[in-house]
Amino acid sequence: MKKTYNIELPTGQKVRVDYNSRAFSEDSVCPHLEFHGEAISETGYRSHFFGGMDGYEPTFEEVEVLIKQLIEEWTGISFDKPVQVKLFPA
C-alpha cells in the first residue's frame, strides 16, 4: 500500500509524507515513511522505518496518527495546542 499525506502544521508550514508499506519487496511488509519539508530537518528530508517482523500492515488512519506523533516529537510543534504568532517581529 502506498499513500502520500500532505500535512499542514499549525504554524502554516507544510510537510509531504510518502508512505510505502512494502519498502523493500512486494512480498514482505516493511513500512517506511519519507518526510519532506523545511520544518522536518535542516535538509528538509527524514526517513523512518517502523513496524515489526510480524507482517502486520497498518491502516492509513494508523499511519496518519504515527506521522503526526513523529512530527510533534521532531519539531516540538503540537497539533493540539494553539500556536503563538508574532505580529511584529523584533
ZADO-1210 file (C-alpha; in nm, 4 decimals, padded with zeros to 6 digits):
<atoms>
<atom x="00.0000" y="00.0000" z="00.0000" code="MET" pos="1"/>
<atom x="00.1248" y="00.3448" z="-00.0861" code="LYS" pos="2"/>
<atom x="-00.0123" y="00.6858" z="00.0005" code="LYS" pos="3"/>
<atom x="00.1027" y="01.0471" z="00.0115" code="THR" pos="4"/>
<atom x="-00.0054" y="01.2645" z="00.3042" code="TYR" pos="5"/>
<atom x="00.0064" y="01.6444" z="00.2811" code="ASN" pos="6"/>
<atom x="00.0214" y="01.7707" z="00.6386" code="ILE" pos="7"/>
<atom x="-00.0121" y="02.1359" z="00.7333" code="GLU" pos="8"/>
<atom x="00.1399" y="02.2234" z="01.0680" code="LEU" pos="9"/>
<atom x="-00.0343" y="02.4734" z="01.2970" code="PRO" pos="10"/>
<atom x="00.2464" y="02.7161" z="01.2029" code="THR" pos="11"/>
<atom x="00.1365" y="02.7036" z="00.8382" code="GLY" pos="12"/>
<atom x="00.4427" y="02.5041" z="00.7290" code="GLN" pos="13"/>
<atom x="00.3736" y="02.2088" z="00.5029" code="LYS" pos="14"/>
<atom x="00.5164" y="01.8587" z="00.5159" code="VAL" pos="15"/>
<atom x="00.4679" y="01.5932" z="00.2490" code="ARG" pos="16"/>
<atom x="00.4921" y="01.2358" z="00.3707" code="VAL" pos="17"/>
<atom x="00.5216" y="00.9412" z="00.1337" code="ASP" pos="18"/>
<atom x="00.4187" y="00.6078" z="00.2841" code="TYR" pos="19"/>
<atom x="00.5055" y="00.2669" z="00.1431" code="ASN" pos="20"/>
<atom x="00.4072" y="-00.0431" z="00.3413" code="SER" pos="21"/>
<atom x="00.6368" y="-00.2662" z="00.1365" code="ARG" pos="22"/>
<atom x="00.9525" y="-00.0591" z="00.1030" code="ALA" pos="23"/>
<atom x="01.1923" y="-00.3381" z="00.0113" code="PHE" pos="24"/>
<atom x="00.9794" y="-00.6009" z="-00.1550" code="SER" pos="25"/>
<atom x="00.6198" y="-00.6634" z="-00.2581" code="GLU" pos="26"/>
<atom x="00.6469" y="-00.9963" z="-00.0746" code="ASP" pos="27"/>
<atom x="00.7081" y="-00.8611" z="00.2749" code="SER" pos="28"/>
<atom x="00.5677" y="-00.5845" z="00.4917" code="VAL" pos="29"/>
<atom x="00.8281" y="-00.3213" z="00.5781" code="CYS" pos="30"/>
<atom x="00.6516" y="00.0102" z="00.6492" code="PRO" pos="31"/>
<atom x="00.8502" y="00.3198" z="00.5563" code="HIS" pos="32"/>
<atom x="00.7810" y="00.6938" z="00.5753" code="LEU" pos="33"/>
<atom x="00.9640" y="00.9680" z="00.3832" code="GLU" pos="34"/>
<atom x="00.9151" y="01.3174" z="00.5239" code="PHE" pos="35"/>
<atom x="00.9747" y="01.6202" z="00.3001" code="HIS" pos="36"/>
<atom x="00.9595" y="01.9786" z="00.4279" code="GLY" pos="37"/>
<atom x="01.1697" y="02.2529" z="00.5839" code="GLU" pos="38"/>
<atom x="01.0081" y="02.2014" z="00.9246" code="ALA" pos="39"/>
<atom x="01.1254" y="01.8392" z="00.9414" code="ILE" pos="40"/>
<atom x="01.5047" y="01.8828" z="00.9407" code="SER" pos="41"/>
<atom x="01.7901" y="02.1010" z="00.8189" code="GLU" pos="42"/>
<atom x="01.7969" y="01.9054" z="00.4930" code="THR" pos="43"/>
<atom x="01.4190" y="01.9019" z="00.4506" code="GLY" pos="44"/>
<atom x="01.4173" y="01.5201" z="00.4471" code="TYR" pos="45"/>
<atom x="01.3793" y="01.2485" z="00.7051" code="ARG" pos="46"/>
<atom x="01.3253" y="00.8742" z="00.6706" code="SER" pos="47"/>
<atom x="01.1534" y="00.6461" z="00.9212" code="HIS" pos="48"/>
<atom x="01.1039" y="00.2683" z="00.9153" code="PHE" pos="49"/>
<atom x="00.8591" y="00.1204" z="01.1647" code="PHE" pos="50"/>
<atom x="00.6748" y="-00.1986" z="01.2496" code="GLY" pos="51"/>
<atom x="00.7885" y="-00.5417" z="01.3455" code="GLY" pos="52"/>
<atom x="00.8547" y="-00.8655" z="01.1681" code="MET" pos="53"/>
<atom x="00.5022" y="-00.9924" z="01.2380" code="ASP" pos="54"/>
<atom x="00.3722" y="-00.8893" z="00.8933" code="GLY" pos="55"/>
<atom x="00.1093" y="-00.6502" z="01.0317" code="TYR" pos="56"/>
<atom x="00.0197" y="-00.3831" z="00.7768" code="GLU" pos="57"/>
<atom x="-00.1199" y="-00.0707" z="00.9486" code="PRO" pos="58"/>
<atom x="-00.4255" y="00.1109" z="00.8190" code="THR" pos="59"/>
<atom x="-00.3895" y="00.4535" z="00.6583" code="PHE" pos="60"/>
<atom x="-00.5527" y="00.6065" z="00.9677" code="GLU" pos="61"/>
<atom x="-00.2949" y="00.4423" z="01.1980" code="GLU" pos="62"/>
<atom x="-00.0158" y="00.5690" z="00.9745" code="VAL" pos="63"/>
<atom x="-00.1517" y="00.9252" z="00.9888" code="GLU" pos="64"/>
<atom x="-00.1568" y="00.9136" z="01.3699" code="VAL" pos="65"/>
<atom x="00.2073" y="00.7974" z="01.3708" code="LEU" pos="66"/>
<atom x="00.3050" y="01.0709" z="01.1230" code="ILE" pos="67"/>
<atom x="00.1632" y="01.3425" z="01.3479" code="LYS" pos="68"/>
<atom x="00.3293" y="01.1917" z="01.6568" code="GLN" pos="69"/>
<atom x="00.6681" y="01.1879" z="01.4825" code="LEU" pos="70"/>
<atom x="00.6288" y="01.5450" z="01.3541" code="ILE" pos="71"/>
<atom x="00.5433" y="01.6632" z="01.7056" code="GLU" pos="72"/>
<atom x="00.8421" y="01.4754" z="01.8505" code="GLU" pos="73"/>
<atom x="01.0894" y="01.6028" z="01.5898" code="TRP" pos="74"/>
<atom x="00.9701" y="01.9639" z="01.5640" code="THR" pos="75"/>
<atom x="00.8188" y="02.0355" z="01.9056" code="GLY" pos="76"/>
<atom x="00.5092" y="02.1695" z="01.7271" code="ILE" pos="77"/>
<atom x="00.1841" y="02.0308" z="01.8689" code="SER" pos="78"/>
<atom x="-00.1262" y="01.9754" z="01.6602" code="PHE" pos="79"/>
<atom x="-00.3423" y="02.0092" z="01.9735" code="ASP" pos="80"/>
<atom x="-00.2079" y="02.3325" z="02.1228" code="LYS" pos="81"/>
<atom x="-00.2581" y="02.6814" z="01.9811" code="PRO" pos="82"/>
<atom x="00.0461" y="02.8446" z="01.8239" code="VAL" pos="83"/>
<atom x="00.1676" y="03.1860" z="01.9397" code="GLN" pos="84"/>
<atom x="00.2116" y="03.4089" z="01.6371" code="VAL" pos="85"/>
<atom x="00.4293" y="03.7214" z="01.6474" code="LYS" pos="86"/>
<atom x="00.2671" y="04.0084" z="01.4615" code="LEU" pos="87"/>
<atom x="00.5649" y="04.2382" z="01.4984" code="PHE" pos="88"/>
<atom x="00.8954" y="04.0500" z="01.4865" code="PRO" pos="89"/>
<atom x="01.1786" y="04.2005" z="01.6894" code="ALA" pos="90"/>
</atoms>
